[in-house]
Amino acid sequence: MRGLRKYFAFYNAECPHQALGYRTPELVHRSGNGGGAVIADTSARQGEAMQFI
């Protein structure tokens, strides 16, 4: 279990990811600025335009 914990710490804090613009997951998470992902408001009533937040 200790080995996995060390690996996850490395993977999230030290290893840059191509999909995140060569930033670490930790940096992206702390900045609140993801890789362009959009969360759609799916609770809109039928006929109303969906808002992206």
C-alpha positions in Angstrom: 0.0 0.0 0.0 2.9 2.4 0.8 4.2 1.9 -2.7 0.9 2.9 -4.3 0.7 6.0 -2.1 4.2 7.1 -3.2 3.3 6.5 -6.8 0.0 8.5 -6.6 1.8 11.3 -4.9 4.4 11.3 -7.7 1.8 11.0 -10.5 -0.4 13.8 -9.2 2.3 16.3 -8.0 5.4 15.8 -10.0 4.5 14.1 -13.3 3.3 16.6 -16.1 0.5 15.3 -18.3 0.1 16.0 -22.0 -3.7 16.2 -21.7 -3.3 19.0 -19.1 -1.0 21.1 -21.2 2.1 19.5 -19.6 1.0 20.6 -16.1 0.6 18.4 -13.1 -2.9 17.3 -12.0 -2.2 19.0 -8.6 -1.4 22.3 -10.3 -4.5 22.1 -12.5 -6.7 21.3 -9.5 -5.2 24.1 -7.3 -5.6 26.6 -10.1 -9.2 25.7 -10.7 -8.4 26.0 -14.4 -8.9 22.6 -16.1 -8.0 21.5 -19.5 -11.0 23.1 -21.2 -13.6 20.8 -19.7 -17.1 22.2 -19.6 -19.8 21.2 -17.1 -23.2 21.5 -18.7 -26.3 22.4 -16.7 -28.6 19.5 -17.6 -31.4 20.7 -15.4 -32.8 23.1 -17.9 -36.5 22.7 -18.7 -37.5 21.5 -22.1 -37.4 24.3 -24.6 -35.0 26.4 -22.6 -31.5 26.9 -23.7 -28.8 25.1 -21.7 -26.3 27.3 -19.9 -22.7 26.3 -19.6 -21.0 27.0 -16.4 
